[in-house]
Amino acid sequence: MTTHHPIKPAWTCGGCAGEWPCQTRRRELRAEYDRAPVSLALYLAAQLVDAAQDLAHVPAGHLHHRFLGWTR
């Protein structure tokens, strides 16, 4: 079980205090959704929508890159 969960409303990582999803959580998510990339994208898109409400001051492009850009 991971300790790298988001701490809201700042969306920092509970395991390493970096921006969530941190590098560790990204590796975990890639492994967890190894055969389901669309499901991973849908999960992260839902997280992005939630985070956008809390992080209204962060540019949308940055949030997109942070939550979805790395999944390619």
Gaussian input, Z-matrix of N, CA and C with variables (Angstrom, degrees):
# hf/3-21g

backbone

0 1
 N
 C     1     B1
 C     2     B2     1     A1
 N     3     B3     2     A2     1     D1
 C     4     B4     3     A3     2     D2
 C     5     B5     4     A4     3     D3
 N     6     B6     5     A5     4     D4
 C     7     B7     6     A6     5     D5
 C     8     B8     7     A7     6     D6
 N     9     B9     8     A8     7     D7
 C    10    B10     9     A9     8     D8
 C    11    B11    10    A10     9     D9
 N    12    B12    11    A11    10    D10
 C    13    B13    12    A12    11    D11
 C    14    B14    13    A13    12    D12
 N    15    B15    14    A14    13    D13
 C    16    B16    15    A15    14    D14
 C    17    B17    16    A16    15    D15
 N    18    B18    17    A17    16    D16
 C    19    B19    18    A18    17    D17
 C    20    B20    19    A19    18    D18
 N    21    B21    20    A20    19    D19
 C    22    B22    21    A21    20    D20
 C    23    B23    22    A22    21    D21
 N    24    B24    23    A23    22    D22
 C    25    B25    24    A24    23    D23
 C    26    B26    25    A25    24    D24
 N    27    B27    26    A26    25    D25
 C    28    B28    27    A27    26    D26
 C    29    B29    28    A28    27    D27
 N    30    B30    29    A29    28    D28
 C    31    B31    30    A30    29    D29
 C    32    B32    31    A31    30    D30
 N    33    B33    32    A32    31    D31
 C    34    B34    33    A33    32    D32
 C    35    B35    34    A34    33    D33
 N    36    B36    35    A35    34    D34
 C    37    B37    36    A36    35    D35
 C    38    B38    37    A37    36    D36
 N    39    B39    38    A38    37    D37
 C    40    B40    39    A39    38    D38
 C    41    B41    40    A40    39    D39
 N    42    B42    41    A41    40    D40
 C    43    B43    42    A42    41    D41
 C    44    B44    43    A43    42    D42
 N    45    B45    44    A44    43    D43
 C    46    B46    45    A45    44    D44
 C    47    B47    46    A46    45    D45
 N    48    B48    47    A47    46    D46
 C    49    B49    48    A48    47    D47
 C    50    B50    49    A49    48    D48
 N    51    B51    50    A50    49    D49
 C    52    B52    51    A51    50    D50
 C    53    B53    52    A52    51    D51
 N    54    B54    53    A53    52    D52
 C    55    B55    54    A54    53    D53
 C    56    B56    55    A55    54    D54
 N    57    B57    56    A56    55    D55
 C    58    B58    57    A57    56    D56
 C    59    B59    58    A58    57    D57
 N    60    B60    59    A59    58    D58
 C    61    B61    60    A60    59    D59
 C    62    B62    61    A61    60    D60
 N    63    B63    62    A62    61    D61
 C    64    B64    63    A63    62    D62
 C    65    B65    64    A64    63    D63
 N    66    B66    65    A65    64    D64
 C    67    B67    66    A66    65    D65
 C    68    B68    67    A67    66    D66
 N    69    B69    68    A68    67    D67
 C    70    B70    69    A69    68    D68
 C    71    B71    70    A70    69    D69
 N    72    B72    71    A71    70    D70
 C    73    B73    72    A72    71    D71
 C    74    B74    73    A73    72    D72
 N    75    B75    74    A74    73    D73
 C    76    B76    75    A75    74    D74
 C    77    B77    76    A76    75    D75
 N    78    B78    77    A77    76    D76
 C    79    B79    78    A78    77    D77
 C    80    B80    79    A79    78    D78
 N    81    B81    80    A80    79    D79
 C    82    B82    81    A81    80    D80
 C    83    B83    82    A82    81    D81
 N    84    B84    83    A83    82    D82
 C    85    B85    84    A84    83    D83
 C    86    B86    85    A85    84    D84
 N    87    B87    86    A86    85    D85
 C    88    B88    87    A87    86    D86
 C    89    B89    88    A88    87    D87
 N    90    B90    89    A89    88    D88
 C    91    B91    90    A90    89    D89
 C    92    B92    91    A91    90    D90
 N    93    B93    92    A92    91    D91
 C    94    B94    93    A93    92    D92
 C    95    B95    94    A94    93    D93
 N    96    B96    95    A95    94    D94
 C    97    B97    96    A96    95    D95
 C    98    B98    97    A97    96    D96
 N    99    B99    98    A98    97    D97
 C   100   B100    99    A99    98    D98
 C   101   B101   100   A100    99    D99
 N   102   B102   101   A101   100   D100
 C   103   B103   102   A102   101   D101
 C   104   B104   103   A103   102   D102
 N   105   B105   104   A104   103   D103
 C   106   B106   105   A105   104   D104
 C   107   B107   106   A106   105   D105
 N   108   B108   107   A107   106   D106
 C   109   B109   108   A108   107   D107
 C   110   B110   109   A109   108   D108
 N   111   B111   110   A110   109   D109
 C   112   B112   111   A111   110   D110
 C   113   B113   112   A112   111   D111
 N   114   B114   113   A113   112   D112
 C   115   B115   114   A114   113   D113
 C   116   B116   115   A115   114   D114
 N   117   B117   116   A116   115   D115
 C   118   B118   117   A117   116   D116
 C   119   B119   118   A118   117   D117
 N   120   B120   119   A119   118   D118
 C   121   B121   120   A120   119   D119
 C   122   B122   121   A121   120   D120
 N   123   B123   122   A122   121   D121
 C   124   B124   123   A123   122   D122
 C   125   B125   124   A124   123   D123
 N   126   B126   125   A125   124   D124
 C   127   B127   126   A126   125   D125
 C   128   B128   127   A127   126   D126
 N   129   B129   128   A128   127   D127
 C   130   B130   129   A129   128   D128
 C   131   B131   130   A130   129   D129
 N   132   B132   131   A131   130   D130
 C   133   B133   132   A132   131   D131
 C   134   B134   133   A133   132   D132
 N   135   B135   134   A134   133   D133
 C   136   B136   135   A135   134   D134
 C   137   B137   136   A136   135   D135
 N   138   B138   137   A137   136   D136
 C   139   B139   138   A138   137   D137
 C   140   B140   139   A139   138   D138
 N   141   B141   140   A140   139   D139
 C   142   B142   141   A141   140   D140
 C   143   B143   142   A142   141   D141
 N   144   B144   143   A143   142   D142
 C   145   B145   144   A144   143   D143
 C   146   B146   145   A145   144   D144
 N   147   B147   146   A146   145   D145
 C   148   B148   147   A147   146   D146
 C   149   B149   148   A148   147   D147
 N   150   B150   149   A149   148   D148
 C   151   B151   150   A150   149   D149
 C   152   B152   151   A151   150   D150
 N   153   B153   152   A152   151   D151
 C   154   B154   153   A153   152   D152
 C   155   B155   154   A154   153   D153
 N   156   B156   155   A155   154   D154
 C   157   B157   156   A156   155   D155
 C   158   B158   157   A157   156   D156
 N   159   B159   158   A158   157   D157
 C   160   B160   159   A159   158   D158
 C   161   B161   160   A160   159   D159
 N   162   B162   161   A161   160   D160
 C   163   B163   162   A162   161   D161
 C   164   B164   163   A163   162   D162
 N   165   B165   164   A164   163   D163
 C   166   B166   165   A165   164   D164
 C   167   B167   166   A166   165   D165
 N   168   B168   167   A167   166   D166
 C   169   B169   168   A168   167   D167
 C   170   B170   169   A169   168   D168
 N   171   B171   170   A170   169   D169
 C   172   B172   171   A171   170   D170
 C   173   B173   172   A172   171   D171
 N   174   B174   173   A173   172   D172
 C   175   B175   174   A174   173   D173
 C   176   B176   175   A175   174   D174
 N   177   B177   176   A176   175   D175
 C   178   B178   177   A177   176   D176
 C   179   B179   178   A178   177   D177
 N   180   B180   179   A179   178   D178
 C   181   B181   180   A180   179   D179
 C   182   B182   181   A181   180   D180
 N   183   B183   182   A182   181   D181
 C   184   B184   183   A183   182   D182
 C   185   B185   184   A184   183   D183
 N   186   B186   185   A185   184   D184
 C   187   B187   186   A186   185   D185
 C   188   B188   187   A187   186   D186
 N   189   B189   188   A188   187   D187
 C   190   B190   189   A189   188   D188
 C   191   B191   190   A190   189   D189
 N   192   B192   191   A191   190   D190
 C   193   B193   192   A192   191   D191
 C   194   B194   193   A193   192   D192
 N   195   B195   194   A194   193   D193
 C   196   B196   195   A195   194   D194
 C   197   B197   196   A196   195   D195
 N   198   B198   197   A197   196   D196
 C   199   B199   198   A198   197   D197
 C   200   B200   199   A199   198   D198
 N   201   B201   200   A200   199   D199
 C   202   B202   201   A201   200   D200
 C   203   B203   202   A202   201   D201
 N   204   B204   203   A203   202   D202
 C   205   B205   204   A204   203   D203
 C   206   B206   205   A205   204   D204
 N   207   B207   206   A206   205   D205
 C   208   B208   207   A207   206   D206
 C   209   B209   208   A208   207   D207
 N   210   B210   209   A209   208   D208
 C   211   B211   210   A210   209   D209
 C   212   B212   211   A211   210   D210
 N   213   B213   212   A212   211   D211
 C   214   B214   213   A213   212   D212
 C   215   B215   214   A214   213   D213

   B1=1.4502
   B2=1.5314
   B3=1.2946
   B4=1.4542
   B5=1.5269
   B6=1.3099
   B7=1.4629
   B8=1.5250
   B9=1.3052
   B10=1.4597
   B11=1.5350
   B12=1.3225
   B13=1.4688
   B14=1.5217
   B15=1.3405
   B16=1.4639
   B17=1.5246
   B18=1.3209
   B19=1.4606
   B20=1.5280
   B21=1.3170
   B22=1.4583
   B23=1.5229
   B24=1.2963
   B25=1.4512
   B26=1.5261
   B27=1.3259
   B28=1.4713
   B29=1.5249
   B30=1.3194
   B31=1.4616
   B32=1.5177
   B33=1.3314
   B34=1.4511
   B35=1.5192
   B36=1.3075
   B37=1.4599
   B38=1.5224
   B39=1.3094
   B40=1.4528
   B41=1.5104
   B42=1.3242
   B43=1.4576
   B44=1.5102
   B45=1.3316
   B46=1.4734
   B47=1.5209
   B48=1.3221
   B49=1.4661
   B50=1.5283
   B51=1.3232
   B52=1.4556
   B53=1.5168
   B54=1.3336
   B55=1.4670
   B56=1.5255
   B57=1.3336
   B58=1.4603
   B59=1.5245
   B60=1.3104
   B61=1.4630
   B62=1.5233
   B63=1.3137
   B64=1.4595
   B65=1.5362
   B66=1.3107
   B67=1.4692
   B68=1.5259
   B69=1.3339
   B70=1.4668
   B71=1.5151
   B72=1.3257
   B73=1.4661
   B74=1.5213
   B75=1.3205
   B76=1.4665
   B77=1.5252
   B78=1.3258
   B79=1.4768
   B80=1.5232
   B81=1.3241
   B82=1.4589
   B83=1.5239
   B84=1.3215
   B85=1.4670
   B86=1.5183
   B87=1.3371
   B88=1.4716
   B89=1.5269
   B90=1.3227
   B91=1.4661
   B92=1.5285
   B93=1.3142
   B94=1.4680
   B95=1.5248
   B96=1.3163
   B97=1.4659
   B98=1.5303
   B99=1.3092
   B100=1.4636
   B101=1.5254
   B102=1.2987
   B103=1.4653
   B104=1.5230
   B105=1.3315
   B106=1.4669
   B107=1.5324
   B108=1.3291
   B109=1.4672
   B110=1.5268
   B111=1.3136
   B112=1.4570
   B113=1.5264
   B114=1.3048
   B115=1.4673
   B116=1.5293
   B117=1.3210
   B118=1.4610
   B119=1.5237
   B120=1.3201
   B121=1.4639
   B122=1.5295
   B123=1.3205
   B124=1.4647
   B125=1.5210
   B126=1.3174
   B127=1.4651
   B128=1.5304
   B129=1.3263
   B130=1.4566
   B131=1.5237
   B132=1.3187
   B133=1.4641
   B134=1.5260
   B135=1.3123
   B136=1.4675
   B137=1.5280
   B138=1.3346
   B139=1.4648
   B140=1.5263
   B141=1.3315
   B142=1.4620
   B143=1.5266
   B144=1.3204
   B145=1.4658
   B146=1.5278
   B147=1.3152
   B148=1.4645
   B149=1.5330
   B150=1.3148
   B151=1.4600
   B152=1.5201
   B153=1.3086
   B154=1.4687
   B155=1.5227
   B156=1.3025
   B157=1.4631
   B158=1.5299
   B159=1.3280
   B160=1.4653
   B161=1.5284
   B162=1.3110
   B163=1.4665
   B164=1.5253
   B165=1.3214
   B166=1.4593
   B167=1.5249
   B168=1.3218
   B169=1.4613
   B170=1.5334
   B171=1.3256
   B172=1.4669
   B173=1.5287
   B174=1.3317
   B175=1.4711
   B176=1.5321
   B177=1.3177
   B178=1.4641
   B179=1.5256
   B180=1.3264
   B181=1.4638
   B182=1.5151
   B183=1.3239
   B184=1.4652
   B185=1.5220
   B186=1.3316
   B187=1.4694
   B188=1.5267
   B189=1.3242
   B190=1.4665
   B191=1.5250
   B192=1.3090
   B193=1.4687
   B194=1.5333
   B195=1.3089
   B196=1.4649
   B197=1.5242
   B198=1.3258
   B199=1.4538
   B200=1.5196
   B201=1.3185
   B202=1.4698
   B203=1.5228
   B204=1.3058
   B205=1.4503
   B206=1.5158
   B207=1.2987
   B208=1.4622
   B209=1.5280
   B210=1.3130
   B211=1.4622
   B212=1.5188
   B213=1.3121
   B214=1.4637
   B215=1.4978
   A1=108.46
   A2=115.77
   A3=121.07
   A4=112.46
   A5=114.79
   A6=121.05
   A7=109.75
   A8=116.63
   A9=122.54
   A10=111.39
   A11=115.25
   A12=122.02
   A13=109.24
   A14=117.64
   A15=118.95
   A16=112.00
   A17=114.31
   A18=121.37
   A19=105.60
   A20=114.73
   A21=121.18
   A22=109.72
   A23=120.19
   A24=129.32
   A25=114.44
   A26=118.01
   A27=119.57
   A28=112.48
   A29=117.65
   A30=123.19
   A31=111.46
   A32=114.63
   A33=120.62
   A34=107.69
   A35=115.98
   A36=121.47
   A37=110.48
   A38=116.29
   A39=121.60
   A40=113.60
   A41=117.53
   A42=120.91
   A43=113.97
   A44=117.04
   A45=119.44
   A46=113.41
   A47=118.07
   A48=124.52
   A49=114.33
   A50=117.93
   A51=120.49
   A52=110.44
   A53=116.08
   A54=119.65
   A55=108.74
   A56=116.23
   A57=119.87
   A58=109.10
   A59=120.36
   A60=127.51
   A61=111.49
   A62=115.43
   A63=121.86
   A64=109.52
   A65=116.01
   A66=119.66
   A67=112.13
   A68=116.46
   A69=119.58
   A70=110.68
   A71=116.95
   A72=119.91
   A73=110.84
   A74=117.17
   A75=119.84
   A76=110.71
   A77=116.90
   A78=120.21
   A79=110.29
   A80=116.65
   A81=120.53
   A82=111.19
   A83=116.42
   A84=119.87
   A85=111.52
   A86=117.51
   A87=119.97
   A88=110.64
   A89=116.60
   A90=120.68
   A91=110.85
   A92=116.40
   A93=121.41
   A94=111.95
   A95=116.77
   A96=122.25
   A97=111.18
   A98=116.51
   A99=121.95
   A100=113.45
   A101=118.05
   A102=121.53
   A103=112.89
   A104=115.80
   A105=119.66
   A106=110.51
   A107=118.20
   A108=120.25
   A109=113.85
   A110=117.60
   A111=119.64
   A112=109.99
   A113=116.77
   A114=120.72
   A115=110.73
   A116=116.95
   A117=120.46
   A118=110.11
   A119=117.22
   A120=121.17
   A121=111.07
   A122=117.36
   A123=120.71
   A124=111.47
   A125=116.80
   A126=120.85
   A127=110.58
   A128=116.18
   A129=120.02
   A130=112.09
   A131=117.63
   A132=120.58
   A133=110.35
   A134=117.09
   A135=120.60
   A136=110.33
   A137=116.59
   A138=120.24
   A139=110.68
   A140=116.34
   A141=121.76
   A142=111.01
   A143=117.15
   A144=121.07
   A145=109.92
   A146=116.52
   A147=121.47
   A148=110.15
   A149=116.69
   A150=121.04
   A151=111.75
   A152=117.82
   A153=121.21
   A154=111.15
   A155=117.16
   A156=120.50
   A157=110.94
   A158=115.91
   A159=120.71
   A160=112.68
   A161=116.64
   A162=122.04
   A163=111.21
   A164=116.35
   A165=121.27
   A166=112.67
   A167=117.69
   A168=122.36
   A169=113.28
   A170=117.34
   A171=121.75
   A172=108.76
   A173=117.80
   A174=119.84
   A175=111.93
   A176=115.78
   A177=121.68
   A178=111.86
   A179=117.61
   A180=120.79
   A181=112.09
   A182=116.41
   A183=119.94
   A184=110.62
   A185=116.09
   A186=119.05
   A187=111.14
   A188=116.79
   A189=119.86
   A190=110.37
   A191=117.08
   A192=120.80
   A193=110.63
   A194=116.12
   A195=122.15
   A196=112.24
   A197=117.62
   A198=120.90
   A199=113.77
   A200=118.07
   A201=120.28
   A202=114.53
   A203=117.96
   A204=121.65
   A205=114.94
   A206=117.74
   A207=121.45
   A208=113.14
   A209=118.46
   A210=120.32
   A211=113.68
   A212=118.73
   A213=121.66
   A214=112.50
   D1=135.46
   D2=-175.89
   D3=-82.80
   D4=152.51
   D5=171.48
   D6=-103.46
   D7=2.24
   D8=-174.83
   D9=-93.42
   D10=59.65
   D11=176.99
   D12=-98.45
   D13=155.04
   D14=179.49
   D15=-71.81
   D16=138.72
   D17=172.49
   D18=-101.46
   D19=111.87
   D20=-176.34
   D21=-94.81
   D22=150.03
   D23=10.23
   D24=-92.13
   D25=2.41
   D26=-177.28
   D27=-80.30
   D28=-17.75
   D29=-178.27
   D30=58.38
   D31=45.29
   D32=171.26
   D33=-100.20
   D34=163.00
   D35=-177.15
   D36=-83.95
   D37=131.22
   D38=177.89
   D39=-71.26
   D40=-15.69
   D41=-179.07
   D42=-94.13
   D43=-33.81
   D44=-174.50
   D45=-134.94
   D46=-2.58
   D47=177.39
   D48=71.07
   D49=8.44
   D50=175.92
   D51=-82.34
   D52=-178.07
   D53=174.94
   D54=-66.11
   D55=135.37
   D56=177.31
   D57=-90.85
   D58=137.09
   D59=-0.73
   D60=-79.48
   D61=126.64
   D62=179.31
   D63=-74.29
   D64=175.05
   D65=-179.05
   D66=-60.32
   D67=-39.42
   D68=179.25
   D69=-64.02
   D70=-45.67
   D71=-179.10
   D72=-66.63
   D73=-34.64
   D74=176.51
   D75=-61.77
   D76=-43.73
   D77=177.27
   D78=-62.00
   D79=-43.44
   D80=179.28
   D81=-62.49
   D82=-44.17
   D83=179.92
   D84=-65.31
   D85=-40.26
   D86=176.98
   D87=-59.14
   D88=-42.05
   D89=179.21
   D90=-68.75
   D91=-42.68
   D92=-178.18
   D93=-64.79
   D94=-37.91
   D95=-177.30
   D96=-106.98
   D97=28.86
   D98=-174.86
   D99=-49.60
   D100=-44.01
   D101=-177.58
   D102=-104.54
   D103=16.09
   D104=-177.64
   D105=-141.10
   D106=63.17
   D107=-176.69
   D108=-63.79
   D109=-31.01
   D110=178.00
   D111=-68.74
   D112=-40.07
   D113=176.90
   D114=-63.08
   D115=-39.16
   D116=176.41
   D117=-61.76
   D118=-45.91
   D119=179.90
   D120=-62.30
   D121=-40.34
   D122=178.56
   D123=-66.28
   D124=-41.97
   D125=177.18
   D126=-60.67
   D127=-47.85
   D128=-178.60
   D129=-68.30
   D130=-34.30
   D131=176.51
   D132=-63.09
   D133=-39.87
   D134=177.20
   D135=-64.81
   D136=-39.94
   D137=177.18
   D138=-65.00
   D139=-38.73
   D140=178.17
   D141=-60.60
   D142=-45.25
   D143=179.24
   D144=-60.81
   D145=-43.72
   D146=179.03
   D147=-63.66
   D148=-45.87
   D149=-178.57
   D150=-66.26
   D151=-35.64
   D152=-178.58
   D153=-60.31
   D154=-31.27
   D155=177.60
   D156=-69.20
   D157=-39.91
   D158=-179.74
   D159=-79.64
   D160=-30.66
   D161=-173.96
   D162=-111.84
   D163=47.09
   D164=-176.66
   D165=-59.88
   D166=-22.43
   D167=179.97
   D168=-81.02
   D169=-11.02
   D170=-179.06
   D171=-89.93
   D172=132.52
   D173=179.94
   D174=-57.07
   D175=141.11
   D176=-177.73
   D177=-58.11
   D178=-37.83
   D179=179.40
   D180=-62.36
   D181=-38.81
   D182=177.89
   D183=-65.57
   D184=-44.40
   D185=179.11
   D186=-62.85
   D187=-41.11
   D188=178.70
   D189=-60.84
   D190=-47.35
   D191=179.44
   D192=-62.24
   D193=-43.20
   D194=-178.05
   D195=-63.92
   D196=-42.89
   D197=-174.86
   D198=-93.09
   D199=-34.00
   D200=-173.51
   D201=-121.87
   D202=-28.49
   D203=-173.03
   D204=-59.44
   D205=-29.14
   D206=-177.16
   D207=-82.34
   D208=-7.83
   D209=-174.20
   D210=-80.00
   D211=-9.56
   D212=-177.08
   D213=-68.83

